[in-house]
Amino acid sequence: MSNLSGKTAVITGGNSGIGYATAQKFKAEGANVIITGRSAERVQAAASELGVKGIVADVTNLSALDDLVRQVKNEFTKLDILFVNAGIFAPAAVGQTTEEMFDAQIGINFKGAVFTIEKFLSILNDGASIINLSSINAYTGMPNTAIYAASKAALNAYTRTAATELAPRKIRVNAVNPGPVETPIFAKTGMPEDQLNDFATAILNRIPLKRFGQPADIANLVAFLASDDASFITGSEYNIDGGMNVNPLLA
């Protein structure tokens, strides 16, 4: 029997990358899956491919989050798994960060994550699992990622406190910190292809396992944390980075 059988899960940003792969994994393990995203076309296409429920919602819009929660409650009543996955990556050097870039990354990666959780708390079952998608960038000091890294460090701090406060309801809250993963997020930065290739080569040289992660690698970990097999795990962070954070100076 599947270890997510009968559970209902919401995945924000579920129309591509890690969210899409996790939706696939959750469904294969028997869960009822709802994916969300900002693009109606992409959400509908992904939901059709996956055979899951798709709802358009922008996590930076609190009214949209209220509507999302209402739709989920009306159709599924209660929720067992919340994968807070929606996020953006917009590199910029210190001294070249605009207010727009700051607001966009903090708005989606931190504010959006926080209020996704705040809004869904009312329909989360006791014993539910919340998994926040963070990043090893919260700790690496990697150039050109100051605001992105700060948004993820803030999310990790929130995760620890939320885990403590929600423990009386047996709601577990954990964070997953991926290293470099082959997803569309980098292509969306607007960086030229040659610059992206140089960036990828430099990163690959620093990964002991000498490969980028695949979305399915992250999905496997998220599915474990969502399951009852992880019932004694809360307030934890899991680096899943091919060993990159073990020795960031490795060349």
N, C-alpha and C positions, 0 to 999 in steps of 0.2 A: 504494500500500500504506500502511496506517495506521502511524504512527510509534510506537504502543504495542502493535502486533500481537504476540501471543504472550507478553506480559509479564503478571505477576500482581501485583495491587495490593491493599493493605489500606487502608481509610479509616476511621479512628475517628470516631465521631459522624457517621456517614454517612447517617443516616435523615432529615435535614432540612437546610435552608439551604445553606451552602457545600459541606458534605460530600456532600449529595444531588446538587447540580449537578455536582460533580467526578466522582462515580460515573457520572453520565450521560455526561459528557465522556470519561472513561476507556473506558467500554464502547463508545461510538461510535468510538473510535480503536483498538478491537480488543483491549483488555486483559481479562483475567479479573479480576473485581472482587469483593472481599469488604468489606461494610460492617459496622460494629459500632455498638452503642449500648446504653444502660442499660434501655430500655423494650422488652420482648419484643414487645408489640403494635405499636409504631412501627417497630421494626426489621423485623419480618415484613411489615408493610404496605409499607414502602419497598422492601424486597428484591423483593417480588412486582411492584410497579410498575416497578421498574428492570430486572427480570430478572437479578438478581445474587444472590450468596450473602450471607445475613445471619446474623450470630452475635451473640448477646447477651453483652455484657461491660462491666463497670464498670472504667474505667481506674484508679480509686483502690484497687482490690482486686487485690493482686499475685497471689493465687491464681487470680482470674478471668483475669488476663493470661496466666498460665502455661497455663491451660486453652485460652485463645484461640489461643496459639501452637501448642499441640499439635493443635488442630483444623485449623488452616491447614496445618501440616506434614503431617498425615495425608492431607489431600485434595490439596494442591498441591505438597508437598515443599519448594519454595523460593519466595522472595519477591523481586520486583524493585523494587517501589515501596511505600513506607510514607508515607502522608499522615497526619501527626499533627494531627488537626483538632479533636478533642473539646475543648470549653471552655465556661466559663460567664462571665457578666458580672453582677456584683451591686454596683451603685453605693452608695457610702456616704461621707459626709464624714469627714475626719480628726477624730478625737474622738468619732465615732459608730460606729466599726468594732468589731464584736463578734468574739470568738474564733471563733465558729461561721462567720461570714462569711469571716474570714481563712483558716481551715482548708479551707473549701469551695473557695475560689478558688485558693489555692496547691496544694491537693490535686489538683484536676483540671487546672488550666492549666499547672502546672509539674511537680509530682511525678508526676502521671499521664502527662504527656508524656515525661518522662525515663525512667520505667520501661517505657513502651510501647516505646521505642527499645531499652533495655537487654535486654528480654525477646526482642525480635524479631531481635536481632543474630545469634543462632545460626543463623537460617534465611534471612538475607539473602544473596543472591548477591553475589559480588564484582562491583563496577560498579553496584550498586543505587543508587537515589535515595531519600533521606529528605527530605520537605518538612514543615516545622513551621509551623503557622498561628499567627502572632503578631498584632501590632496596632501601628498608629502611636501608640497610647496609651503605648507604651513610652517615647516621647520628648516627648509634647505637654504634660505637666503639666496635663491637663484636670481640672477640679474633680470631686470625688466618684469618682475612679477610682484612688486611690492604690494599693490592693492589687491590683486588676486590672492596672494599669500595671506594678507591680513584678513580678507573675507573668510578664508578657510580656517585660519587660526581662531577667529571669533566663533565660527560654527563648532569647532571642537570644544571650546570652552563652554558654549551653550549646551552641547551634548552632555558633558559631565554633570552640570548642574541639573539639567532636565532629568537625567537618569536618577539622581538622588531624590528629586521632588516627586517623580512619578512612580517610584518604587512601591509606595503603599498600594497602588493599583496593579502592581506586578507588571507594569508597562516597562519594557526594556528599551533603552535608547543607546545606540552604538554608532560609531563613525568608521567609515572605510576610507583609507588614504591611499588612493592609487598613485603609482608612478606613471611614467609615460605609457599611454594606451593608444592604440590605433583607432581613433574615432574622428568624426567630422569636426570636432571642436577646434582643431588647429587650422583647418581650412577656412573656418569662419573668421579668423583673426584679420584677414585681409593682407597677410604677409605675402610677398612675391614667392613663386614656386622655388626659385633657387635659394632664397633665404630660408624657406621652410626645410629644404633638403639639407642645407648646411646645419641648421638647428637640429634636425633629426640625427644627423651623423654624430654631432658633438654629444648629444644625449646618449645615443647608443653606446658610445665608447665608455660611458660611465656606469653602464649596467652590467654587473657581474655575470648575469645569465645571458648577456649578449643578444637580447631580443626585446622588442616592445611587447607590452601586455596586449591581450585581445579582450574585447568586451566580455566574452564568455568567461574569461578568468575572473573578472570582477563579479559577474553574475553568480558564479558558483559560491563565492564567499558571501554575497548578499543573501542568497537563498539559505545558506546555513544559518546565518544570524537571524533570519526570519522564522526559522523552524523551531520546533520544541526541543530539538537537539541542543540548542543554545540557550536553554531556559535559565541557566545560572550565569549568563553573561550580560552585563549592563555597565554603561559608563566607560566602555573600552574603545580603543582605537586600534585598527588593524592596518599596518602598512602592507601593501601588495604591489611591489615595485621591482621585482627581479633582483632584490638585494641592493638597489641603488642607495638607499639611505644608510646601509651598513658602512659603506666606504665611498662617500661622495667624491673623494679625490682620486678614485681609481680611473686610470686612463687606458 
